[in-house]
Amino acid sequence: MDYLTKDQIDVLKQEIDILISNKYQSTKTELVRDSTLQELEKRKGDLENWKLEIENLRELHLTLAYEPTRTNILTFSNWTKKNVAEDVILDINVDQRIVGGAQIVWNGKYQDYSLTEIVYADLQRLLS
């Protein structure tokens, strides 16, 4: 299963909780996506280990100035899995005060790769 964002993981956790609460009943429910049921089948019904695996995923917090497209998210996720770690999901937030670039928090360290300070400094200079 392709874990990309924290939001997707949150939905998946809810679905796993539904499956756990209905463990001895039919797994076919409108509240669980077919893709989740297919992944469960691949995992031979091992809900507890799957949930543990999901809870152990690390988060990279990414703040952007715009709402990313599915293609953007896939690109960011692929880059992160290749260059940071496989067990990382993206926690994407939107802050329109960021002028360009991104702000990133990883392992408690904040990096501002936006153009916010530069642009606001230039604006202040122009307005002075």
N, C-alpha and C positions, 0 to 999 in steps of 0.2 A: 504494500500500500504506500502511496506517495504522500508523506507528511510534508506539508509546505508551511502552513501558518498555525499560530496559536489558536486562532478561531476555528480552524478545521479540526485541530486536536480536541478542543473543547466540545465540539459536536460529537466527535468520535467517542470521547469519554462518556457522554450522556447515553449514546447508543449502547456502549458496553455495559453501563449500569442497568439499562433496560433489559439487555440480554441476561445479565446476572440475576436480576430479579425474576425473570421468566425462565430460568435455567431448565426447569423440569417441565416446561410447557413448549408449545411450538415456537420455533425461532422466527417464524414469518409474522411480522408485525409491520404496520404502516409507519411506525416511528423509527425504524431502522432501514437504512438504505441497502439496496441490493449489493453494492460494492463492499459494504461492511460485512454482510452475510457471506459473501464470497471469500473475503479475507479470513473470516472466522473458520470457514470450511478448510482453507489451506492450512490453518493453524490447528486443525483437528479439534476445534472446540475449546482450546486452552485459553479461556477468558482471563484467568487470574494472571498468568505470565504476560499476556498481551497488555493488560492494564498496567502492570508493573513496568513493562518496557516503555509504554507511553508516558508514564509518570516520571521516568528517568531521562526523558529528552531534555536537552538544554535549550535555553531560549536566547536568541540574539534579538535585541530590541532595535528596531529600525524606524526612525521617524522621517517621513517624507513630506513634501509640500503639496503633494497631489495624491489622489486615490489611485493606487497602481492597478493596472490591468492584469488579467490572468497571465498574460505573456510576461509582464514585468515581474510578477511574483515567481513564476517558474524560472526566469532568468536569475533573479536574486537567490532563489533557493538552490538552484544548481551550482551557482558560484560558491555559495556558503558551504554546501556539502563537499565540494571539491577543495576549497581553500581553507576552510575552518575545521569542520568535522562532519561526519556522517549523521551523528545523533543530535543535530541542531534543527530547531524549527524557528521560524521568523515570527516575532510579535511586532506586527506592522501598525504604526499609528500615523495619523495625518495631522499636520500642524501647518496651516497655510501661512503662518508667519515666517516659515523657513523660505528663503528666496530661491534657493537651488541647492542641489546636492542632498545630503542626508546627515542625520545625527544617529550615532550608533552607540549602544551600550552592550558590552560583551564582558562577561566575568567581572562585573562591577566597575568596569572602566568605561568612561564616557569619552567619545571622540566626536567633535563637531566638524564634519566635512561639508557643511553648507556654506553658502556665500552670504549669509545673513549679516554678519558683522561688517564685512567689506562694503556691502551695498548700503547698509544703514549709516556707516561712517561717511561714505561718499555723499549720501543725502544730507547729512548734518553739515558737511562742508559746503555743499551747494546752497543750503538754506541759511548759512551764517553770513 
